[in-house]
Amino acid sequence: MQALKEAGLPILIKAANRIEAAERFANSLISFNCSQNADLNLRNLEVISAGGFLLTDRLSFASGFNELLVPGTYCDTYDSEDELLEKVRYYLDHPQEAIEIARRAYQAFDKQWHPRHRIQNLLDWVFGGELPEPFRYSPRFEVRHFVSTANSHLIDTRLAVYEPVQELHRVQERLKVFLSRGCPGVIAADLLDLPRLELYGEGSFVDPCALLQQRGVAERVHELTGEPASWPVFDVAVCTVEDLQRLKQPLKANFAFVLGEDHQLVFANAERITETFLIDLIQKDSSAPSAWLRGYEGVEYEETVANLSRLYEPTASLLPEVKVVVDVGAGVGVASACFRTFHPQAAIHCFEVDPLALHLLQQNALSLGNCHVHPVGLAEQNSLKTRRLWPEDSQTEWGVEQVLVFREAKATLQELGLQRIDVLRVAIGGQGVEVLASLEPWLKDVKVIYVEFGSEQNRKQIDQMLDPSHMIWQGEIIAGQRGSLCYLRRA
């Protein structure tokens, strides 16, 4: 939707009930749909049942989409942002083609899929055990059936890998997954039904169930050559302990699944991906609107919300117009959500380097609106830092490491074209001093600077740096070693 808006195409985006949505589908030339995961969602049938022309994302063979809604006959599909924009422009220039496809789809729906048929199909199935051929499920329609049932003893491992990867796939445009040579082929079969997933392997790919013969699969499978040091950084790596030892070099990945004997899971840092809950950020004693966003189970966000509200809320009422907020070390976006309640019109720029936090930050930013996520850390200079995932023994030459990208703060903000910052939050512990030093050209004009520190020396350096232009307005110091300070511009 963002790509369509930025391309200047005539798009309407709104929420609607079933009847209103049907009217929109019927009266629009093109109805856009995105399935997010490899599911044949009901929006597809909602569009064609209303007489609309459906333009939806291309799904994998496993979804059964092509057997039901044949692209080019009852709808059209896209596989990327570029292809989506190309097809939208094409149908805007050739409206009669879209109308003809919509007419055929509606006729097919009325003849085959209308509730008056499907209710009877359901009753025939429940009471007579009969289904018409197009709706009859049979293993012969699923190329992975026999491989899957033969590996039913691995169901716990397969689910532990598939569910977090599926959740990552729901959010990320393209997902790069490495599968080491010793992993069961059924894991590849499971993952390849996610249509935007790119699978990487060592040497030639062992095809467990004729997957490469399915449309759109072969081009998503890549053969790696050379040393691991020359391989890309993967979003996900699924490896056996034996394979990691054989590689003798660290594999670079944001998330890792390590399989031990009998292919049981011995390590996973992505399991929390699916363990989320809604945080209520309603501002107590404030007329500002409440905000909801997702956080990870087991993390206490209330302290962050309470601290920020206590230190910042009295300041917010003093400020003239706030147009730009920069949040360095944004985490999942809790502080940014608080800023949004105080400054509804401000553009918020979030910087976060941790892959786990980024996953939720990207989603939360959408609900906050006018919130831009930058998947890098800010620092005094450009650098790449590695963080060991597994094994924890730092002396081991092999294993899995995360690669964290840091950019020089000053250059990064200049590239964004930010002429000024109204509110600045820096919450990255001991590195905050370096970031503030790099942002020196902006500091004297920042109305409020909210900074967290991790040591007494750290606090003194920050105070010395900001004293010429700012004064401490609110603060909280815990045991003299850590805390939060809120600085207000003297002017």
N, C-alpha and C positions, 0 to 999 in steps of 0.2 A: 504494500500500500504506500509506503514511503517512496519507493522508486516511481510509482505511478504519479504521485503528487509532485515529486521533484522534476519529472519529465513534462510537467505542465499539461497533462492529459485531463479531460473533463470527467473527474471521478467524484462520486458522492459516497461519503463514508458516514454511516450513522447506525444507531441501534433501532430496532423495530420489532413489533410483535409479528406473529405468523402472517396475519392478514395484510398488514402494512408491507411486510417484506415481499409477499407474493405480488402485490401491486407494483413494487419497485422492479422486481425481476421481469414482470410482464411488460413494463413500459420503458425498460432500459435496453439499449442495443446489445450491451455486453454485461454479463454478470460474472464477477471475479470470485474465485474460490481458491483457498489454500488448505490442503489437508493436514499439513504439519508433520504427521507421521503417516506410515504406509497404510492408512485406513481409508476405506471408501465411505466418507462421512455423508450424512443425510442431506447436507446442503446441496449436493449434486442433484438429488431427486427433487428437492424443494424448488430448485431453479427451473428444471425442465417441466415439472408439473404445473408451473405457473405460466408456461409458454415462453420462458426466457432462454437466451442463448448462453450456454455454460462454457466458460473458459477456466479450466482448473489445472492444477499441477499434475504432471505425469507420474503415475504410481507404478510400483513394481509389479511383476507378473503375479506375485503371491496374493495381491489384493483382489484379483478377479475383475478389475475395473474394465479391461479391454473386452471381456466377454459380455459385460452388461451394457456399458456406454461406449460404443465403438468411436474412437476419435476420428473426426472427419465426417462422420455420419450423424452422430447425435450430440457432439460437442467438439471442442478442440482443447489441446493440452499444451503446457509449456514446461520447460525443464530448468529455466534459469531466469534471472531478472531481464537479461538482454532479450531472450526469446519472448518473454511476456510482453515487453514493450513493443517488440517487432510485430507481434500478432495483434495487439490492441490497435496499433496504427493501421495494420492491414484491414481489419474489419471495420474500422471507422471510415476507411476509403472504399470498402466493398460491403456496404450494409446489407445488400440483398443476399449475399452468401450467408451471413450470420442469421438472417431471418429464415432462410430455407432450412438451415441446420436446426434452428429452434423449432420450426414447424414439424420436421421429421421426428425430433425427440419427443415432442408433445404427443404426437400420434402414437408413437411406440409406448409411451407411458400410459396413455388412455387404453390401449389395446392389451397391454401385458402387465403393467405394474400398478395400475390404479387400485386403491383399497378394495373396491368391489371384487377384484380378482384375488388380491393377496389374502384377504380375510378367508375366502373360501379355500385357497391353497393351504392356509394354516390349519383350518378345520380338517381338511383331507389328510394332512400330515399327522395331526394328533390322533385322529380317530380311525384313519385307514392306513397310515404308514405310507402314503403316496405323496410324491411331489412331482411337478412337471420337470422335464429334463433340464431346462436352464437353471433351475434352483436346487437341483438334487446334488448334494455334496457327495463326492466320491474321491477316494485317494488317488484315482487316476488323473484327477485334475491338479494334483499338487505334487510337483516333481520331488519335493523334499520328504515326502511322507515316509518312505522306507528307511531313509537315513535317520530321520528324526526318531522313529519308533525303535530303531536298533540302538539308539543312544539314550533311551529313556532313563537309564541309571545315572546320567549326568544332568538330570533336569534341574537340580539345585544350582549347579555351577552355571548352566546355560541361562537360567533366569537371573542369577546374580550379575552376570555380564550384560545380558540383553536389556534389562529394565533401565539401568543408569544410562547406557549408550542411547537407548531410545529417547530418554528425556533430554540428553544433550542434543540429539538430532532434531528434536522438536524446536529448539531455540537457534541452533547454529545453521547458517546457510549451507555450508559444506563441512563434512566431518571426515577427518583423515584417521583411519584406524589401522594399526599394525597388528598382524597376526603371525606369531612365530611358527616355525616349521613343525614343532612338536605338538601344537595344539590340535584338538579334535576337529576334523573337517566340518562337523555339524555346527560348530560355532560360526564358521564362515557362512554356512547355509542360513543360519538364524539371522545374522547381521545384514546379509545382502537383500533382505526384503525391505530395508530402510532405503528409500530411493535416492537420497542425497548423500549417501555414505560412500566414501572412496576407500577401498580395501587394499592394503599393501602387504606383500609377503616376500620372503626370501626365495629367489629363484623362481622357477615355473610354479604356477598355482595348481595345487591338486584339487581338481573339481570333484566334490563328493557326490554330486547328483545332477550332472548335466546342467549346472546353473548357467554356464557361459553360453549355452544355446538360447537362453531366454533373452528377449529384447531388452537392451539397456544395461545388461549386466557386465558383459565383457569389457566395455570401455571404462567401467568403474573398478576394475581389478588391475593392480600395477605390480610389476616385478622389480624388486630392488637388487642392485648389484653394488659391488665395491664394499668398502669398510663402513661400519655403522656411523663413524664420524661424519661421513658424507651424506647420510640419510637426512630427510627432513625431520623437523620436530612434529611429532604426531599429537593429535588431540587425545587419542586413546591407544594404549598398547596392551595386547593380550599375549602373555608369554608364559612358557614353562620355566621353572628354575634351571633345568638342564640347558635350555636354549640360551638363557641369559649368561650362564657360565661359559658356554661355548663361544659366544660373541666376544668375550674378554674386554669389552668396552661398554661404557654406560649407554643405554638407549635413552633418547630424549622424548618425553611425553608429559602432557599435562595430567593425565589420569592413567593409572595402570591396574591391571588385573594379573596377578601372578599365580600360576597353577603348580601345585606340587605333585606328589605321587598320586596315581589314580585320577589325575586331573581335578583334584579338589582345590578350592580356592584357599590360598595361604595369605594373600594380601590384596586389598582393594582400597583405594583412597576415594573412590567415586560413589561409595554406598550411600553417602549422605545426600547425594543429588536428588533422590526421591523422597527424602525425609524433610519435608518443609511444612510450615504452618503460616497462617495469616497473623500479622502483627497489627494491632490497633494503635495508631499514632494520634488519637484524638488529643487535642491540646486542652488541658484542664484550664478552667477559668479564662477561656479565650473564645472570641467570636470566630476565629479562623476555622475553616472546614477541617474535618478529620481526614486522615489518609490511611489507606490500607496497603500493605505490601508483604511480600513473602520473606520469611527468614528460615534458618535451619534449626531443626529440633535440637535441643540441648544447649543452645546459645542464649545467654541472657541479654536481650536487647533493651530491656527496660531501663538498665543503668545508663546506657548511652542516651536514650530518649530523655530521661530525667535530668542528666547532667547538662545536655545541650539546651533543654527548655529552661532550666534554672539559670544558666549563664547567659543565654542569648535572648530569651523572651523580653526581659526588661530593656535590652538594647534595641530590639527591632522597632519598638514604638518611637524611638528617637530618630530613626533614619529617614532621610529624604528618599526619593525614588531609587529603588534597587533594580538594576537591569541585568547584571551579570554576577553569578555565584560560581566560585571554583572550589570543588571539594576534592582534596588530594588525600588518597587513602580512604576512598568512599565506602569500602566494604560492600554490603548488599544494598546500600542506599538509605539507611535509616536517617542519617543526618541530612541528606539531601531532601528526604521527605519532610523533615521538620522545617527546613528552609522553604520548601514549597508552600507550606501552610501559612508562613509569614509573608512570603513574596510571590503571590500567585502568577505574576506576569514575568518573573525573571527567567532568563536562560541559565540553566544549571549545567556545568561541565564537570563530569565525574572522572577521576583517574583512579584506576585500580589494577593491580598486577596479579593478584592471586586468582587462579583459574576457578576455584570453587566459588569464591565471592562473585566473580564476574558473571557466572551463570545466572545467578538471581538478580544481580544488578541490571543486566540487560533487559530482563523482564520487568523489573520494578520501574525502570526508567520510562518504559512505555506508558505505564499507568500514571506516572507523575506528569508526563507531557513536557515538551520543550526541555528535555533532559538528555544530554549528549554523553555517551559513554566512550571513554578512550581507554583501550585495554593495554595500558602501559603504566609503569611506575614513573614518578618524577624524581630526579636526582640532580646532583651538581654537574654530571656529565653523562654522555651516552655510555651504556654498559650492558652486558649480559651477565646475569648471575644464575648459578645453578643451585638447586635445592634438592637434596637427596630424598627420594621417595622410599626405595627399597633396594637392598637391605639397609638397615640403619647404620651398620658398620661403615664409617667413612673411609676406612683403609681398603675396602674391597674395590678392585678395579672394575668389576662388572656390576650391573644392576640397572635401575631406572632412575633418571633424574628429571626434574622440571627445569625448564629454561625460562627465566623471568626477564622481561625486557624493560630496561629503564632508559628514559630519554632526558636530556638536559632540559630543565624546567623552562628556562628563559626562551630557548629556541622553539620549544614545543608550543608555548603560548603565542609566540610571534607567528608561527605557521598557521595557527587558528585565527589570526587576525584580530585578536582581542586588544582593543585600544585601552581598556581599563577594566579593573575588577572592583566591584562594590563590596562583596563579602568573600573572604578567603578562609577556608578551613584546611589546616594541615594536621593530619592525624597519622603520622608514620613513625612515631617514637623518636629515636635518636637521630634519624636522618632529617628531621624537620628543620634543623639549623641550616643545613646545606641547601635545602629547597628554598627557604626564605632568602638566603644569600643570592641564589640564582635569580630570584624574582625581584631583586632590589629595585629595578626601574619602575615597578608597579606599586611597591609597598607604600610610598608616601601618600598615594591617592586612594588606597583601600580604606573604606569607611569602617569596616570591622574585620579584625583578624582573630580567628578562633584557632588556637594551637594546643596540641597535646605534647607533653614532654615526658621523658623517661628517667631523668636524673637531675640532681640539684645543679650540677654544672650546666646541663642542657638548659635548664630554666634561666640561669643567669645569662647565658649567651643570648637567648631569645630576648630577654628583657633589655640587654645592652643594645642589641641590634634595632629594636623597635622604639626605644625610648625617645629618639629625636622627633618622631612624628606621631607616636601613639602613647596612650596611657592605659594601664591596667584598669579595666572597668568592673570586671567580675573575675572570680577565680576559685579554683578548688585544688588544694594540695593535699596529697595523701602520704603521710609518713615522710614528708620532705623529699621524696624521690620521684614521685610521678603525680600527674594531675592534668588539669585543663585550665587554660587562661583565655580570657576574652579581652582583646585590646580594642579601644575605640580611638579613632583618629582625633588628635587634639583640636584640629580645625572645626 
